[in-house]
Amino acid sequence: MPFERFLDRLTREAREFDGCLWAYSFRAEDLSPNYIVLSGWTDGQRIQEFEEVPRHVRAALMGEEEFFAQPMIMRRYKNFPQPG
């Protein structure tokens, strides 16, 4: 499926970016058009830098134009408490 290839590419690029600790993408088990992307980063600055890389910006715009019939919902959660 084209969208899965697109999402796999963005996830792979995130993993290769300095500051990304891990990144995974998942499709809803009921095969609805719902996806979730989870990633861990060393800090918020690195996330912003990744989002501003020209190839990522182009890919995201292409994805919006080609795949998203409705706006994507983005939620961010950060600064999880460290154990101990």
C-alpha positions as CSV (number, residue, x, y, z in Angstrom):
1,M,0.0,0.0,0.0
2,P,1.5,3.4,-1.0
3,F,0.8,5.1,2.4
4,E,2.5,2.3,4.3
5,R,5.6,2.8,2.2
6,F,5.5,6.5,2.7
7,L,5.1,6.1,6.5
8,D,7.9,3.5,6.6
9,R,10.2,5.9,4.8
10,L,9.5,8.8,7.2
11,T,9.9,6.4,10.2
12,R,13.2,5.1,8.8
13,E,14.5,8.6,8.2
14,A,13.6,9.6,11.8
15,R,15.5,6.6,13.2
16,E,18.6,7.7,11.2
17,F,18.4,11.3,12.4
18,D,20.8,12.3,15.2
19,G,18.9,12.5,18.4
20,C,16.2,9.9,17.6
21,L,16.3,7.1,20.1
22,W,13.6,5.0,18.5
23,A,10.7,5.3,16.1
24,Y,7.8,3.0,15.2
25,S,4.6,3.3,13.2
26,F,1.5,1.2,13.5
27,R,-1.8,0.7,11.7
28,A,-5.0,0.2,13.5
29,E,-5.8,-3.5,14.0
30,D,-9.2,-3.1,12.4
31,L,-7.4,-1.9,9.2
32,S,-9.2,1.5,9.4
33,P,-7.2,4.4,8.0
34,N,-5.9,5.2,11.5
35,Y,-2.2,5.1,12.2
36,I,0.0,6.0,15.2
37,V,3.6,7.0,15.1
38,L,5.7,6.8,18.3
39,S,9.2,8.1,18.7
40,G,11.6,9.0,21.4
41,W,14.2,11.8,21.2
42,T,17.0,13.1,23.2
43,D,15.3,16.5,23.4
44,G,12.7,18.7,21.8
45,Q,15.2,20.7,19.8
46,R,16.2,17.5,17.9
47,I,12.5,16.9,17.0
48,Q,12.2,20.4,15.6
49,E,15.4,20.0,13.6
50,F,14.1,16.8,12.1
51,E,10.8,18.3,11.2
52,E,12.6,21.2,9.4
53,V,14.9,19.0,7.2
54,P,13.9,19.9,3.6
55,R,13.4,16.2,2.5
56,H,11.1,15.6,5.6
57,V,9.1,18.8,4.8
58,R,8.7,17.7,1.2
59,A,7.7,14.2,2.2
60,A,5.2,15.5,4.7
61,L,3.6,17.9,2.2
62,M,3.5,15.1,-0.4
63,G,1.8,12.9,2.1
64,E,-0.8,15.5,3.0
65,E,-1.6,16.1,-0.7
66,E,-1.6,12.5,-1.8
67,F,-2.9,10.6,1.2
68,F,-4.8,12.7,3.7
69,A,-8.4,13.4,2.8
70,Q,-8.8,15.1,6.1
71,P,-6.4,16.9,8.4
72,M,-3.9,14.8,10.4
73,I,-4.3,14.9,14.1
74,M,-1.0,15.4,15.9
75,R,-0.5,15.1,19.6
76,R,2.8,15.5,21.4
77,Y,3.7,14.3,24.8
78,K,7.1,14.9,26.2
79,N,9.2,15.1,29.3
80,F,8.1,11.8,30.7
81,P,9.4,11.5,34.3
82,Q,12.5,9.4,34.7
83,P,12.4,6.4,37.1
84,G,14.2,6.8,40.3
